[in-house]
Each structure stands twice: as structure tokens, then as C-alpha cells.
């Protein structure tokens, strides 16, 4: 689909016409947001800029939204017309040339007339091309592909160019004005161009006339022997920073930077930082696999390479490591433990795994556990029935509740339901070896967690025999052979295949006051060591942390890391802001011995799916001796580690939207605060929901010598978790809304031997279904300790009856609700701000001029209220969403027809809707406006009562 047609379709879409569905062809079809495609007899609307390999499916809801295929009637064309893209076009009769002539550009010419040249001379920094254009550079011709930019200089084995034979174009040399000859007029010696565009946007006669600029230029095709100018850029960032001073600007040309860089002692200052502008540049940790592929067996192909790789991609999409049971990232099955892991039978012992099918639910009872089986057809193949010889494979085992280990299988017999593994976990790292020794082989931990509660699970990796489905691969380290079963059974010789061969593409040491803006990372991470005031803004990092298990490494994957080993740096003040972090087999990032860092307004998802590690790190780890960390306004979802957000000491976790976490381990919480991290920590104004473990947890340990204290948990909304629990003492728990949590809504723990004192804690103004001292027990055990006042409890319907629309995300008090002004401000631990005579009960204050909605705000609107696909919505509502009015303006559209949305007026800073039709589905979207550029938002829907 050409770009002009894309814009035409979007234009018709925005004014209410019904778009003609485009037939989706994998690897070819290109769309823009709002385009409608048809695939497998289903129609989808494009969103979030899908690439040509983002195959539409109902589960791919990040890039596609299913929609009705009903379009306009197919026009009936006249006899002299044909239907093209739903439009009747006059038929143009083909031109028939007489004998001796051929048709060139629709004109009959003599056969001896040479064809018109379409070769363009490539000039770095100037030449703009479209895919399919042929250019000449250094006496070689190249065909453009994958939309090269003006700095993507043609070269062999480039992602952006295919070599071609210049003679194929049948171009004869021409005589140039100066008497010399050249293949084309463009390659003749010429005077400098009559005008060029300078780096600052100025148009002048030549680059030498451009205004002086502070900028230092870097390009993947540059040379460190150059002078760093626009026309003679450096090749490495390291070289550019060696020439930079406080206030310098470094411009990275668009392209892929594949050489790992170590930056040492690069320093700006607080008034004049050094700014590195990315211009969509990418630190890329992959190599292109260009050796020929040969068929190995069936749909499995193989090729040999000359170096180790440990992750594989086709284009920019990950291929799954061969495993059993099978799982894929693309369809979300990777995160479903019940369907893509096997269960450890309770008769297993440390060192011997006995396989059984997982259960939908296990209810632990003293009289004997009760079991609810999985639905028919789910995860039915047993190890014994698989035909696999698991000897030598790697088992990823969740046998420590909140701890996973990877271990090589010592022995297994085909047809057996059990295998053995070494109980020496030295190859897992010192910490994991110690944990295995102290927990699994001593005391009653194994009997409790893996016997009584039956928490053990496992899956297999690391053996060619496990490669049995599309989009899987395996690497034989000994022979350096790559095996691949490509998606759709494709021939890899026709695909762009790449392998990860790098852990850190960028290392920054002993540096300060650097700002990286719009610098991206693909299949490689960055690390910041003993540095301060290093900011990453508008970062796009994907697949940057991945295990080396394919190479036999059983340790935890390395990830983005900030670590301060310089005691002279008392406040590191490093930042990640306005960024996108996704798809890791390891934590999203780690902060170790950092102080006063900021993580603000980021979208973080699909994190940590093997969960190797010592426990206590979390999918987001800010707890390793770090403090005063601000984690704010982030959207974080879909993560495997038992602990989602692990909070540093004296930190603030404010305004975040956290959900779908703790999916692949046991115990833990979506937001977890350890004993040493509770003092001075504040958890406030967050939404936490849909996690099988705790929502918010202030932790404590059975028999610990000390307990946590002096933390605050206020103005949070938590639903569809297991429970929320506050251990420790002198903890303030105020104005929270908690409902529909599985075990209980809020526990103020009162078991002293397990860190649950709370003698001096305050629990005020909470609107919760259940409030008690433990999960279960006697009336004395369920009693809530400390100062408990002005809380309202009841069943879910009673709790939500006070609110405007909790089921669709409007948690504000109804007009005249009894919870208004019914709270207390009498607290010795914090100042409880409020409107009216007293605080309201619950998380939202009635009449507040701005309704807080947590989560990130990027160039696509997010966090809709009503929730997307909400049902039974009232007929009088307010449309709300996360907004960043400092950076963006917004236009809101609504309608009953997805293809005919009309503007919604903003009155008194609100988008109020009154007298909606009952039992009706509505569609709406929010377009973001930045510098007069409009970014079309996703289309959301809700149904009225």
C-alpha cells in the first residue's frame, strides 16, 4: 500500500467515511494508524504503528483492534472503468508499439534507444531515495530498501541496500559538460549545489556557508579521523565526547550503531550539560546472519556462523528459544504459567523433578488439598508422552516460591515422568547457590512450599530436540550452527535474520551531566557506573536484556543498570524519563547504591519471563542499597517476577498504573517494600490491579530481629489482587480504596513474630471491602491493631455504591455521597489535605478541580476512563484520560459508529457527556497535538447500561 493511499484512507476515516479494508499480506503491507485491514476473514484497525510483520490477531491488541468488516457497498463501475481500492477508475488502454519500437515510460521508442537512466549519484547527507531506487556510489550500484535516510551510505551487507549490477540498467556513458564521461549526468563533475539545508535548518549555497554551530556530528558511516562536522562526522560517540565541553550538543545521525562504546570521564555541568541527540539512532546489539540457510529437517533450516549469539530476531521481532511446553511472546502465552509450564508433583524431592499436569486451582486444606483441573485440551502432553530425552536440557524451575533456578538435567529416560538434576547450584551464581543450600535442602521450606502448597513448576530449554514449532530457534555452541523454524514455515534465505551478540552497547563511567535524548537501544543495554546527572529521555529500548542460557550460562540476565561505587557521589540524580522499555528476560532495570534518581512517565511492559535471581529484586529493582528514588507517573504491566516494583529506601512511588504482574512466581506483590526500605517511603496515588499476588505490601519476615516502620500508604486504588498488607509499626495507611481482592482487601498485620506489630500505626479514612489483622483466624487475630478510625467497610456492592463508576474507572464520590467530609485529619504521622470541613473517605476528594489518573502520558493518549470495553456505563459520564498539558494539546472524538466520530467540546476543562443512549456501544479516541502535529489515538469503546 503506497503512502499517499494511506493518508487518503486516514483522511476519509477521520471525517466519517467508511474505510475500504486492505488485504493484509505478511511482510509487505504497510499501514498507518487508523487503516483497516482484513486477514483470515477478520478486520482490524491499525494502532501504535504496526510494522509489516505485525500479523493481525485478536491477541495482538497493542497493534490491532478487531472491528467489523462491514464497509461501503462495492461500487458498480461503467464498462470503461475498473474498481481499484474501492474507487471506479477509467480503464487506460495499453499502448501498442509498432514493430521496431518498444514501450518506455508509456512512450514508443526505437529499440536502439537506450532506456532512460534511473540511477542517482549518492551524496551523503543530501540524497533522498525511496525503496526500489538505484543509486551509484564509488563505482558500485545499490538498490534502496527499508527506507534509508540521507546518512545511510550504501555499502555491502547493509540493512538498507542491496548490491546490484550497474550494467543491468543498460546505461551507456555520456559526455559531461567538461568533456569527461560518466555513467549519468548526476555523476559528472559539477559546481557545488545551488542550495543545501544546514543542520540548523538554514538554507544556503553550500555547507561551507552554513552558520557556525556547537554541534558535533557522529554517523555509523563516519570516521574518527574526521573533524566531526556535518559533512565529516565522527564514527563513535566516544570520539565526539572527547572533543565536547560543557554545553556541547552531539548529533547522532540516524542509523544502527553496532560497536559497543565505553564512555569515561565525560562531564558537562548543571548549567550546561552535554546533550546527545539521537535522531532515531539505535544502539544495536545484533549481527546480520547472511550465510546461506540449508534445510535441516522438515521446516527447520540451519546455517553456520563464526561467533556466538544468544537471541534471534527476524526483522525486529524475537524468535523464541526452543522450549517445552511451547510458548510465544507474540500471543501472550509466555505469561500463562498454567498452560506453558509443567507442574512439579508433590512427591518430587530436591534433586528429582516428577512431572504432572498443572491445575486451574489448588485449595490447601489440612484434610487434604482439593484440586480443580484445567479445561480440556490445555497443557495435556506429559513429559513421559512427549518422546523427549531431556538429558542435557536446561530446566527453568520455580521451586523456591519467589525464587527460580536454571539447572542442567543430569539424567532422564525417554518415556519417564521424572528427571534428576544436581543440587549444586554453583553455576547459578554465589547468591543463588547459597539460597538453594539454605532453603531447599534445610528446614521445612521444601515440605511447605513444594509439598503442602504445591507451588513448584518448570519448563525445558537448551536442546535441539525441543525445536518443534514455528518461530523457534536453537544454537549449537560447539559447531556454531543456528537452527530456525521461521514463522509461517518461511525460508530464512528470504528473511532478515539477526542474532544478539552484545550485552552492553553503551557503558558510562565516572561522568556527569549528560543528557541522551531520543537515543534507542535494540537487543543491547546500557549501564551507568559511578556517575551523576545522567539522563535518558525519550528512550526506546526493546529486547535489551536476555539470558545466555543458549550458551550454557545459568545466571541471571544482565539488564540496564545504574550502580554507584564512588562514595564521594552522595546524590547520583540519574534519570529515565518519557521512555519506552519492553520485552526483557530479566528486570527492566536495576539501581544499586543510587541516591535521588528519578524514573518518570515511562511505559514499561513484558518484563522478566524466566525470573532467575536471588529474590527481592523485583521486575523493577530499586531496592539494592538505593534510596530517595522517585518512581512516578509510569505505566508498568505484564511481568513475571513475584515482586513487580521493588522500592528503594525513603522513596516515593506516586501516580503509577501497575497491573498484570507477579505472573510466573509465588508470594510477592505488585508494589513491594522491604523491611529496610519502609522508613520514609511513600506509596500514593497509584492504581494497582489484576495481579494474582498482593497489590501493595509492606513486608516483614517470620522471626526477623527487626521490623519496618515509618512508611505511608495513601490515596491508592487497588482491585482484583490477592490482598494488601501492611507489616511493621508506625505505618500510616490513609484514604485508600480497595475492593474485590481475592483473600481480603486490607490487612494491618498483627502477628508480632512475623513483623506485624502496628501498635503505633494509623489506619484512617479507608474505603475497603474488608479490613482485618490477618488473612484468617480468630476474632482476636483478625483485630486491627493501632489507631483505627473513620474507615468504611462492606461488601463490594456497598463499597462501590458511594462512587460514580468504579467498574469503569471513575472512583470519585457521587454527589451527596455519605463518604464526603466523613473522614478525619487527626493524624500524628502526616498532614491529610482535603477540601470541605474534613477529608472524604476513599482515594478521591469530592470537588477536586483536577481528577488524578495515574500512568504515563506519551504522544498517544493512554489510561482511558471509562476503561476500554467497559460495560454498564452510566448515561451521564465524564470522559477522562492521562494528560500532559505541559507538552500536548488534545482533541476528543466520540460516536456510535467507529468510522464516524465527532468532536467532543471541552467545557470547564472537562469532557462531559449527558443523556447517552441506553444499551449502546460508543467509540472514542483522543488525538494528541504537539507543535501543530496531530497523532491519532487508539480507538476505545464502552457500552452503556
N, C-alpha and C positions, 0 to 999 in steps of 0.2 A: 504494500500500500504506500503510495507516494505521500510526501509530507503535505503537499497542497490539499490533497483529498482529506487528509487527517484534519486539517484546520477547517475545511468546509463542513465535515461531519460534526466537529465540536461546535461550530457556529450554529448549525441547524439544531443541535442538541440544546444549546443554551436558550434559544428563542422558542422552543416548544415543538419543533418538528420532530418526527419520529425517525431516528437514525436507521439507515439500512444496515442490517448485520453484515459483518465482514467474515468470510470464511477463514478460520484460523488454520495456518499451516506452520507446524513447528519449525523454528529456526529461520523462518522467512518473514512472517507477518510482523509488521511494526505498527504500533498504535500509540495514541496519546490518551491521556486521561479523558474519560467520557465516551470513547469509542465503544461500540457494541460489536462483539464477535460471536460467531456461532461455532461450536465444537462439540462433537458427539451428540448432535441434536439438542443441545442446550445453549442458551445465550448468556453472555456475561458482559458486564460493564467494566472497562479498564480503570484501574485506580493505582496510585503510587508508582506510576511509570514502569509497567512491566516490560521486560526485555522479550526478545523473540523466542526465548526458551522457557518463558514462564507459562507453561501449558495451563490453560483454564481448567479449573476443577472446583467443586463446591468447597473443598477444604483449603484451597489457596485464597483465603479471604483477605490476605494482605494486598494482593494484586488484582483480585477479581471479585465482583459481586454478582451472583446469579440474578437474572432478570427474565421477564417474559420475552419470547421471541416474536411476539406479535408486532409486526411493523405495518407500514402503509401498504395498501393493495399494490401489487405489481402492475405498473402502467402497461397499457396495451399500445404498442408502437405502430406507426404507419408502416406501409410496405417498404418505404425507403429509409427506415430507421432501424436501429438495434438497441437493445437495453444494455447499458453499461453502468454498473453501480447504482441501479435503480432509476436511471435517467435515460430517456429516449434521445439517442444521438443519431444525426443524419449519417447514413452509410456513405463513405467515400469510396468510389470505385477505384480499384487499383490501377496504377499507371502501367500500361503495357508498352514496352520499348520496341522499336523496330529492330530488325537484325543488324548486328554490328554495334549495338549500343547496350548499355547496362544502366540499371537504376541506382543512382547515388543521391541520398538525401531527397528522394522523391523527384529527381530530375534525370532525364535520359541523357547520358553522355557516351561518347565513343569509348569502346572497350580499352583503347590505348591510353585514355586519360587517367592519370594516377589519381587514386582516391584522395579526398581532402584529408589533410593531416589532423588528427585529434590528439597529438602528443603535445604536452605542455612542459616547458622547461621549469624544473623545480628550483625555486629560490626560497631558502629558509627564511621563515618569518613573514613571507608575503603570499606565497602561492596557496590558494584555497581550492580544494577539489571536492568532488562528490564521489561516492562509491562507484567504481567502474571506470573512472577517468584514468588515462595513462599519462605518466609523466616521464621525463628524461632527466637523469641525474648522474653525473660522472660517467657519461657514455653508456649507461645502462638504463633500461626502461622498466617501469614498475606500474602495476595496476592497483588503484586505491581500494581499500576495504575497511570496514569498521570505523568509518568517518575520521580520518586523520586530521589533526589540527595543523596549523601552519608551522609548528616546530617538529612535527613527526617526520624527520628527514628520512627519505627512502633508504632502506638497507635490506640485505638478505635476512631471512628468518624473522622478519618483523611482523608483529600482530596487525599492523596497519597496511602492509604492502605485500603483493605477490610479484615476484620477478616475472617479466615477460620478455619475449624476443622482439627487439625493435624492428627487425626485418619483417616480422609478421604483418606489420602495417603497410608494407609495400611503399614506403616513402623514399623517394629519391632525393639526394642532396639538392639544395637550392643555392643560388648565388646570393650572398649577402650584399648590402649596400656598399660595404668597404672592399668588396672584391673577393672576400673569403667565402667558403662554402660551409654549410651546416645542415643537419637533418631538417630543421624547421626554422622559420623566421624568428621564433622566440629565442633560439639558441645563437642567433647572430650577435656579434658584438654591438652593443647599444650604448647610448648615453644613459646616465642614471635615470631612474623613473621620474616622471614629471611630478608625482606626488606620492608620499607614503604617510602612513599613520604611525605616529610616535608612541612610545609606551604610555605617555600621559594622555593620549587621545588627540594631541595636536597633529594637524595635517601640514606637512612641509614638503619641500622638493626632494630632499634626501635625508637619510638617517643622520648624516653629519650635522645637519641643520636643526636637529631636534633639541628642545630645551634641555639644559643640564638637569640631571635627576640624581637623587641619592641612591636610587635602586641599584642593586647588584643582581645580575641575572644568572640563572642556572638552568641548564637543559640536559635531559638524558643524552642528547647528541652533542653536548658541549665538550670543552677541553679545558682542563685546569691550567694549561699554558696560555689560555686566552686572557683577556683583560676584564672579563665579567660584564661587558657592555651588552646592550640589547642584541647587537649583531654578532658578538663574540662572547657568548655566555660560558661560564664555568660548567664543568660536568658534575661537581659534587657540592653538596651543601657545606661540607667541612671546609672546602676551599673558600667559599663565599663568606662563611663566618670568620675565617681567619683574616679577611680583609674588612670586616664590618666593625663599626664602632657604635656607641650608644646612639640610638635614633635611626640607625640604618634600616632600610627596607630591602629585603631579599625576595625577588620574584622567582618562583619555581615555574618553569614552563610546563604546560600540560603534558602528561606522559607518564610512563611507568619507570620508577627508579628501583633497580634491582640489586644494587650493590649496597650491602649493609654499611652504615655510617656510624662512627663514634665521634661525638662532639665533646670536646673537653675545654673548659675554661673560656666559654663564650659568655660575655657579660654586657648587658645593657645596664640601665639604671631605672629607678622607679619613675623618673620624669621622662625618660627617653628609652623605652625598651627597644630591643631589636625585633622587628616584625618579619616573619617569614610567611609570605602569601603563597598559598598552594595552587590557585588557579586550576583546581581539579586534578592536581598532580597526585600520584599514587605511589607510596612505598609498597612494592610488590615482592612478596617472598617466594614467588614461584619461578620455575623454569618452563619453557615450552618443550613439550615432548614431540619431537619431529621425526624420530626414527620410524621406519615402516612397521605397521602392525600386521601380524600374521594370525590366522585363525588357530586357536589352541584346541578348543573343544566346543562344539555347538556354537553358541553365541558369544563365547569367551574368546577374546583376542589377547595377544601378548606381544611385547616388544622389549628390547634390552636398552638400557641407558647406562651412562657412565658415572652416575653418582646416586647417593641415597635420597629418597623422598619419603615423606610420611603422611601426606594428604594429597588427594587428587581432585581436580576440577575439570569440568567440561564447560568451556567459556568461564563464566564467573559463578557457577553452581557446583556445590560439593557433591562428589560421589561418595557413597557410604562405604566404609571399611567392611569387607565381607564378615558377616556375623550370623549367629544362630541364637535365638529366633531372629528372623529378619526384621528390620525396622528402617524407616526412612525419615529424614528431616523434613522433606518436602510435604509430606501428608500429615505430619504431626504424630505419627505412630511412635517415633523415637521417645516421646514423653509419656507413653502409656505403659506403665510397668506391668500391668496385668496381662497385656496382650503381647509384649515384646521382651519380657524377661521370663525365666522359669522360676519356680518356687523351690526352696530348699525344704525337703521333707523334715519333720521334727526329729526323726530318728538319726539324722545326719550328725556327725561329730566333727570336731576341729581336725581338719586334715582329710576328711572324706565328705564329699557332697553327694547326697542322694536326691535324685530329680523327681519332681512331681509337678502336676499342672497347678498354676495359681488359682486362687479363689476370688470370687467377687467380694466376699466379706468373711472375716473370721471373728466370731464373737467369743472372747475369752471368758470361760466360766470355771469355777472350782470343780464343778461336777463333770467337766469335760467340754472342750471347745465345740462350738456349733459352727457349721460351715454352709455358706451359700455359694453354689458353684457358678462359674462363668457361664454366660449364654452359650448355647450350642454353636460349635464351629469356631470358637475363639481359642487360640493357643492350645490346640489339641495334640500336636505332634510331640511325643515324648522323646527324651534322649535315646532311649532304647529303640524306638521305632524310626529314628532319624537316619540310621545307617551310617552315622558319623563315627569315625575313630577320633576321639577328642584328644588323644595323647599328643602332647606338644603344643596344643592350642593354649590360648590365654583365657582364663576365666576372670571376668569382672564380677566380684562378689560383694553384695551388700549383706555382710554377715556381722556387722557391728552397729546395727541400728542407724546411727548417724555417721558411720564410717564404711568406706568401700576400699577394697584391696584388689589389685590385679596380680594374678599368680599363674605361672605356667603349670599346666596339668601334667602330673608325673605319669599317671597310668590310667588307661581306660580301654575297655574291650568293646568292640562293635556289638551292639545289641544289649549292652548293660545299661542299667539305670543309675550308675554311680561312677564317680571318678575320684582319684586321690590327688592331693596337692601338698607341697612342702609346707610345714608350719614355720619355716624360717623365712621371714619376710624381709631379709636384708636388702633385696633389690628394690623394695618399695621405698627405701629411704629410712634414715635413722628414726625419725618420729613415728612412722607407720610400723616399723619393726617393733618399737617399744610398745606401741598401742596394742599390737597383736599379742605380744608376750604378756602384758599386764591385764588385758581384758578378756581375750578369747581362751587363754589356757589356764587362767586362775579364777578363783572365786566362783560365783554363781551367775556371772554375766551371760555365758552361753546358754545355760539352762533357762534363764529368764527370757532373754531376747529371742533366741532362736528355737527354744523349746516351748515355753509357755505361750509367748506372744507370736511365735511363728513368723518372724519378720524377715528371715533370710530369703534372698533372691540372687539370681546370677544370669549372665549370658556369656557367649563364647565369641572370641575373635582370634585373629592371628594365624590362620591356616588356610591354604588354598582350597581345601575341601569344603570350606564354608561359603565359597563363592558360588551361589546358586540362583541368583535373580538379577534382573536389570538394575542398573545404577549401583553396582557393587564393584569393588576392586580389591586386589591383593598385590603386595610387593614382596618378592623373594630377595632378601638382603644378600644372600650368598652369591646368587647369579645376577643380581641387579635386573631382574625381569619384572616388568609390570604386567599384571593380568587385569583385564577390564571386560565387564559385561555392560555395554553402554545402554542408556535409556532407549526405549523403543527398538531394541536389538540392532542399533545402528552400527555401521562400520566405523571404527575410530579413525581410520585414514581420512574420513570426510569430516572429522570434528577437530576443534581446537582444544587439545588436552594439555593440561598444565599440572605440575607437581610442586608441592611445598618443599622447600629445601633450606628454609631460614627461620630462625626463632625471633630474633630482634633485628628489624630493619633500621632502627634508629636508637642509639644509646646516647643519653645526655648526662654528662658528669661535671660536677664542680662548676656549674654555670648558674646564671641568674638573669631574670628579666628578659625572657624570650617569649614571644607570642607566635604560636603556629596557628594560622588562620586558613581554613579550608584545605588542610593537608590530609589526605586519606591514606588508609592502610588496608591492604588486602593480603591475607594469608601471612602476615607478619605483624609483630607487636612493636611497641616502643617501651623503653624503660628510662626513668629519671632517677639519677643517683646523686645524693648529696648536693642537691641543687635547690634553689628557691625562686619563687615567682616565675615558674614555667607554666604557660597557659596553652591549652589546646582548645581552640574554639572552632565550631562548625566542622568537627571531625567526623568522618565516615569510616568506621573500622569494622570489617567483617571477616570472619573465619581467622582471626588473628591468633587464637590460642588453640592448639590441638596436640593431643597426646602423640608420643613417639612409640606407642606400642607396636606399630608396624615394623619398627626396627628392634624390638625386644626390650625397650625401655619401659619399666613398670612404674615409674614415678609420676607424680602429678604434673600436668601440662604447665608450661610457663605462659604467663599472660602479661598484659600491661601492668607495669609495676612502678610504684614510687617508693623509694627507700632512702632514708637519710642516715648516713653513717658518720656525719660530721656534727659533733656535739656543739660546735660553735654556731650552727644554724639553729636558733631556738624556734623560729617560725618559718616553715617551708613555704606556705602560701601558694602552693601549686593548684592548678585548676583544670577541670574538664567542663566545658560549658557548651550548650546549644548543639549537642552532638548526637551521633547515632552509633551504638555499639551492639553488635549482634553476632550470633552463631559461633559459640565457642564450646570447646570441650575442656572446660576449666573455668575459673572465676572470670567475671567481667573485668575486674582489675583488683589489685592489692595495694594497700597503703601500709607501709611498715615504718614505724618510728617517725611518722609525719606529724606535723602540727599546723593547724589553721588552714587546711586545704578546703577547697570548695568544689562540689560536684553539683552543678545546677542546670536544670532544663534540658535533660537528655532523655532520649528514648533508648531503652536497653532491653533486649529480649533474646530468648532462645540461648540460655546460658548454662553451661556446666552439665553435660549429659553422661559422664562416667563417674563424676563425683569422687575422684581419687583425692586423698588428702587426710589431714590429721583431725578433721572435725573442728568446728569452731571458727573456720574461716568464712563460710558463707559463700553464696554465689557472687555477692558483692562484699569484699573483705576490707573493712576499715578498722579492724579491732586489734591488729598486731602492733601493740605498743604505740598506736597513734591516738591523737587527741585533738579536740576542738575542730572536728571535721563538720562542715555544713553539707548535708545531703538534702537538696531542696528541689522541688518542682520537677521531679523526674517521673517518668512512666517506666515501670520495671515489671515485666511479666514473662512467664514461661521459663522456669528454671528448675534444675533437678536437685540441688543440694538441700539437705534438711533445713538449713538456715538460708533465708533469702538475703536480706540486708543485715549484715553483721556490723554493729555500730561501735565506733571508737569512743574512748573516754571523753566526758564533758563535751559531747557533740550534740548537734541539732539535726533531727530528721523531720523536716517540715514540708508540707504541701506536696507529698508524693502519692502517686497512684500505683499500688502494688497488688498484683494478683497472679493466680495460677503458678504458685511457687511450691517448693518442697515436694516435687512430684516423684522423685526417684530414691528417696531415703525415708527413714522414720525419725520420730522425735522432731525437735526443731520448731521454727516459727518463721513467718514471713518477714517480721522485723524482730530481731533477737538482740538483747542487750545482756552481756555477761556481767558477772559479779563485779569485776574491776572497772567496768565501763559505765556503771549506773550513776555514780555521783556527778551531778551537774549536767546530765544528759536530758534532753527534752524531745519527746515524740509528740508531734502536734499537727493537726490539720491534714491528716492523711486519710485516704481511702484504702482499706485493705480487705480483700475478699477472694473467695473461691480458691482456697488453699486447703489441702487435707490435713494440715497440721495447725498449730496455734497461729493466731493472727499477730498480736503484739505480745511479747514475752520479756519480762524482766526475770532473768534466770537465777537459779540457786542450785546448789549441789547437796545431795544427801551426805550428811556428816561433815560438811565443809567447816573449816575453822572460822570463816568469816562469811558475812552476808553483804549483799549490795545495799546501797542506801542513797537517799537524796536525789532521786530521779523524778521526772514529771511526765505524765501521760495525759494529754488533754485535747479535746476537740477533734477526736478521731471518729471515723465511721468504719465499723468492722462487721462484715456479714459473710455467711457461708464459709466460715473457718471451723476448726475443731473447738477452740475456746480461746480466751485471752487470760493471761495470768501475770500477776504482779507479786514477785517474791521480794524479800528483803525487809527494810524498815525505813521509816521517814520518807515514804514514797507518796507523791501527790497524784491522785487519779481523779480528774475533773471533767465534767461536761463531755463525756463520750457517748456515742450512740452505738450500741452493739446488739445485733438481733440475728436470729436464725442460724446461730452457731451450733454445731452438732452436739457437743457434750454439755457445755454450759456457756453462757455469754461472757461473764467476767468473774474471775477468781482473784480475790485478795488473799493470798495463801497464808494459812495459819499453822503450818506444821514446822515448828522451830527446828527440828532435827534435819530438815531439808531446805533450810534457808528461808522459811516463811514466817518471819516474826510479825512485822507490820503493827507492832504495838503503838507506834507513834505515827503511823501513816494516816492520810486523809483521803476519804472516798466521798466526793461531793458532786451533786448535780448530774449524775449519770442517768441516761435513759437506756436501760438494758433489760433484756428478757429475764435473765436470771443473774443474781449477784450472790455469791457464796464463798466460803472459805476453802473449799476443796472441790474436786470433781464429783465426789460422792462421799457418803459417810453418815455418821450420826448427826443429830441436830447440833451437838456441841462442836463437832468437826466442821460442820457447814457454816458455823457462825463467822461473820466477817469481823476481823479484829480492827483496832484503831478507831479513829473518828469517822463515823459513817452518818451522813446527813443529806437530806433533800435529794435522794435518788428515787426514781420511779421504776418499778419492775412490773412484769406481767407477761402474758403470752404474746406471741408475735403480733397478732391482730390488734391487741390492746396497745402495744407499744407504737405501732405504726399508725394507729388512728389519730395520733396527735400531729402527724406530719402531712405535708402537702402531697407527697407522692414518692414515698421511699422505694417502691418497687421499680420506679423508672428513674430514680436518681435525684429527686427533689426532696432533700432531707430537712427543709425549713419548717418551722412550726406553722400550722394552719392559723388563719385568722381566728382570734378568740380562743386558741387552744389553752388548756389549763396549765401547760408547762411554761407559759410565758410569765416571766418575773417570779417564778416559783422556786428559784434556786437560792443559794446563799453565797455571799462573797467573804464569809468569815473563815479565812484560811491563814494559817501562820506560815505556809510554805511558798505561796505565790500570790500575786495580785490577780484576781479574777476580774478582767474587764467586762463591761456589759453596757447595754442600753437599758433605759427604763429604771425602775426602782431597784431591781435585783437581777441577777443573771437568770437567763432561761435555763431549763433543764434540757440536756441534749447537746449536740455538737454545733448547732446553728442558732444565732441570735436573731430573734424576730425583728424585722425592720432594718437590718443592716443594709447600708447603701450598696455594698458590693457582695455578691454571693461568691464565696470561695469554691473553686473547682480545682482539685489537685491534678498534677500531671504536667507533662511537657507541652509547650507551645512552639511549634515549628512552622514552616511555610505551608503545611497542610493542617487544617483545623483538626482538633482532637477532643476527646472526652465529651461526647455529646450528652446532653440532658434534654429530653428523655434519652435513655440508653438506646443504642441501636437495636432494633427489633423488639423494643418493649411493647407489652400488650396491656390492655385495660387502662389506658391512659385517660385522664380526665379530659373533659371537653373545654376547659379553660386552663391553660398552662402558660409557662414561660419557657421559650427555647433558650438554652444556655450551653456554653462550651468553654474550654480553656482559651483564654485570650492573653495576648501580649500587646497591649495598646502602645507600648513604647516603640515597638518595631513595626507593627502591622495595623492596617485597617481591614474591615471585614464587610462583606455583603452576604446576606442570608436569603435563601430561596426556599419556598415550600409549595407543595401541590399534591393532589391526589393521583396525578399521572407522573410517573418518573421522568417522562420526557417533556413535561410542560410545567416547570417550576416557576413560580412568580416571586418577585421581591417581597420581603417582609420588612416593613418600616420599623426603625428603631425609635422608640418614644421613651423619653426619660431614661435613656441608657438601657432599655430593656426591649426584648423581642416578645411581647405578649400576644397570645393567640386566644381569642374568645369565641365561644359558640361553634366549636368544631362539630362536624357531623359525627353522630354516634356510629359505632361498629364500622369504622372506616380506616383504611390504611393510608397514612400520609408519608410522603418522602420529603427530605430536606437536605440541604447542603450549605456549607459555608465556604465562600471563596475568600482567599487571603490576598490583600493588596499591599505590595511593597514597592515603593518608588514607581508607582503607576503600572507595575507589572501584576497581573492577576494570575493566581494559582488556583485552579479549580479544585474544590474539596471533594472528599468522598461523599457518596450519597448514602444517607442514613434513613431509617424508616421507623415508624411506630404505628400502633393500632389503637384506636380509641375504644372506650368501654361501650 
